[in-house]
Amino acid sequence: MTAAPELISPKSPRVSAARRLAKRNFRGKERLFLAEGPQAVREAAGHADTLVELFATVDAAERYADIVGEARAAGARVHLADEDVIADISTTVTPQGLVGVCRFLDTPFQDILAARPKLVAVLAHVRDPGNAGTVLRCADAAGAEAVVLTDASVDLYNPKAVRASVGSLFHLPVAVGVPVETAVRGLKDAGVRILAADGAGEDDLDTELDKGTMGTPTAWVFGNEAWGLPEETRALADAVVRVPIHGRAESLNLATAAAVCLYASARAQRAAGGCRSVTSS
């Protein structure tokens, strides 16, 4: 016999508390954020001491019984709820029946430096949460050891950013709120070469690859979707590099350019030193 929903009213205190996490000020105050859908909830349940609560419709609890079991095993409180409750908490148009409440999991910037990373993505002025999450996903796929969001970038825990990361948020260390000058200076002191990705760069990616300099530890700095990187940020870099456009396209969007740059570095680093292991979070 199917269990009846435990939370039948969107006015429940637990539901109200979860709903407020759609707003940045409440996320910051509680140091909690929402992870929606089976992929994100599964990743959260597998990340130590992260998943606090899980809200699930009866149908989703049955369809994803393994994820619900992982959530309980991780110590999360599991609440069955009707679809109206899930819709009230969710920030998506078509909720998938699972919404997790998770603890913040960003990493102190000094811890990232201490790990001596070889490949880092720095989001210097990225304001669109979908782009931020997608770049984080690209960094994860390319084997980067860390991502840094500066204080001029979007909130890492914006629901759109969390969804766009497709679980990669739980895979690698991410530092937030770091001034760009501090990020660049710290990475340089750690022996990391700084490349600023900009469509107006003096060098292009092909030239950098041909010079054989990209096998060294590298941090790519990515800028705003509309206007790129300001001059003062570009001046901090060891080189300003553009992705060459060989066809007739006007430009590449931020996430695509980030993927090209990160994979170019990953390939060069593997060619220089063999297939390096990926540091897990």
N, C-alpha and C positions, 0 to 999 in steps of 0.2 A: 504493500500500500504506500502510495506517494505521500511524503510528509507535507503538511500544510505550511505555508510561509510563516515565518516567525515575526517578520516585521511587515505589518500590513499598512502602516501609515507613514507617508513621507515626513510627518511631523515628529516622528520618533527622534529622541535626542541623538542617537547614534547616526541616524540618517542625516540629520541637520549638520552634525559635526563633519561628516564626510562631504556633504554638498559644499560646505564653505571652502574646502580645499581647492575648488576650482579658481579661487582668487589668490593672487600672489601674496598679499599681506597675511592672510590666514596660514598659507603654507609656510611662510617664513616664521611666523609666531609659533606654530606647532611643530615645525620641522618634519612635516608629513606631506605626502603627495599621493595622487591617484595614479594607479596603473590599471588600464582597462583592456579586457579581452584575454583569451586563453594564453597567447604567447607571452604577454607581459606578466601576467599573474604567475605562470609557470617559472619564468626567470626570477621573479621576485621571491617565490617560495624557495628556490634553490640558492638564493644569495643570503648568506648567514645573517640572522637577526635583522631582516629588512621588512618582511611582510607582517603587518600588525593585525589587520582585519581583512576579511573577504566577504563581500556581499554577492550572493548568487541567486538567480531564479531557480526554481525547482527543476525546470527543464535543463538549464545549464549545469546544475549540480549533478544531474544524472548523465548528461552527455560528456562532461569533463570530470567524471568521478575520480580519475587519477590525479588531476590537478587539485581538486578539493582535498583529497587525501594527503597530498604533499603539503598543502597549506596547513592542515591540522598538524601534521608531523613537524612543521616548522614553528609551531606554537601560536599560529594565528587564530583569532576568534572567527568562526565561520557562521554567517547569518544567512538563512534562507529568506528570500524576500519575493514579493510579487513583482511583476514586470513594471508596474507604475513606480515602485520604489527605485528600481535599478535605473529607469529612465530619468528619474529625478536627480540621481547622483551623477549619472553619466554625462560627459560633455560631447558625446558623439550623436549623430542623427539616428543611427541604427545600432543601439547597444547590443553587445554579444552575450549579455547575461552574466558577466563576471566583472566585478570592480574591486580592486584591492587598494587598501590604504597602506602605504609604505613609509618607512623612515627615510629621511635624507641619507644619501650615501656618497656625497662628494668627498674627495680626498684632499687633505692639506697640500698646498703647492710644494712645500718643503719636502714632503714625503715623495712626491713625484721626482723632484730633483735628486733626492738621495738614492733612488732606484736607477739612476744613470740611464735614462731612456735613450733609445736610438731613433725613434720616430714619434713625433708629437704633432698634433693638430692644434693650432691656437686660433680660436675664433675671436677676432679682435673687435669687430664692430657689427656682428651679425645680429639683426633685429628680428628676423622672421623665425618663429619657433619651428616650423616645418623644415626649414633649411638647416637649422642648428641640429635637430634630431637626425636628419639625413646625413649631414657631415659626420656626426658621431658614428653612425652606422657604417659609413665609408671607411672611417679611421679604424674601426673594429675589424672590418673585412680585410683591410690592407695589412693588418698586423701591427698597427701603432700601439705603443705602450701607454699612451696617455692622451687626453684631450684637456685643453685649458680654455675656459670661457672667461674673457676679461670682464671687468666691471661695466664696460660699455655694450655688452652683449645681452641677449635675451635670457630670461630665467630658464635654467636647465630643466626645472620641474613643471614648466608650462605643459598642460595636458597634450597639446599638439606636438611639442618637442618629444615628450615621452613616447607618444604613438609613433612618430616618425623614426625614432631610434630602433623600433621593432625589437626591443629587448637588449640592444647593444649597450644601453645605459647601465646594465647590470654586469657588463663583461670587462670593462677596463676602467682604470682610475680617471676621474674627471675632477679637475679643480675649478672653482667658480669664484667670481668676484675679484680676480687678480688684475691690478692695473697693467696695461700693456707694457709699460716700461719695466715694471718689476718682472713680468713674465719673460721678456726678452733678455734682460740682464741676468736673471737667474739661470736661464737655459744656456746662455753664452758661457757663464762661469762654470757650468756643468759640462762644457766641451761640445755643445750642440750648435751646429751651423744654422743660422736663421735665414730662411728664404721667404720673402713676401710674394704672394701670388697676386698679380695685378695685370690687367689687360694692357696697361701702358708700360710694362716693364722693359728695361733696357735689354735684358737677355731673354731668350726664349728657352723653353724646356728642352728642345732638341739640342741646343747648344750646350746647355748644362750637362746633359747626358753624354754628349760627345767629348766634353772635357774630362770626364771621369771623376768628377768631384762629388757626385751624389751618393757615393757609397759610405760617406761619413755620417755620424749621427746628425739628424736633421729635424728642425721644426719648421713646418709650413704655417705662415700667418695668413689667414683669410679675412677679407674685409666685408664691408656692407654690400648687400645685394645690388643696390642701385648705383652707388658712387665709388665702390671699391675702398681702397685704403687712403687715409689722409697722408699728406706729405710727411708729417712728423713721424708717423708710424713707419712709412717706407724707409725713412732715413735711419731707422734703428736696425734694419736688416743688413745682412752681409751681401745679399743680392736681391734685386726685384725681378721676378721672372714671370713672363707671360706664357700661356699655353698657345702654341702656334695654331692659327686657323688656316688649314690647307684648302678648304673649300670656300663656299660663298656665304657661310653663316656669319651673322653679324657678331656673335659672341657665344660663349657658353654660360649657362647659369651657374650659380655658386656651387651647388652640390656636385654637378658634373665636373667642373674644373677641379674641385677638391679631390674627387675620386681619381682623376687623371694624375694629378700631382703626387698624391699619396702612393699610388701604385707604382709610379715611376721611381720614387725613392725606395719603395720596398723591393722592387726588382734590382735596382742598382746595389742595394745593401746585400742582397742575397748573392749577387754575382761577385761582389767584393769579398764576402766572408762566409759564403755557404748559407744554407737555409737556417736562419737564426730562429730560436724558439720565441714564442709569443708569451709575454708575461701576462698571467691571468689575474683578475681582480680578486 
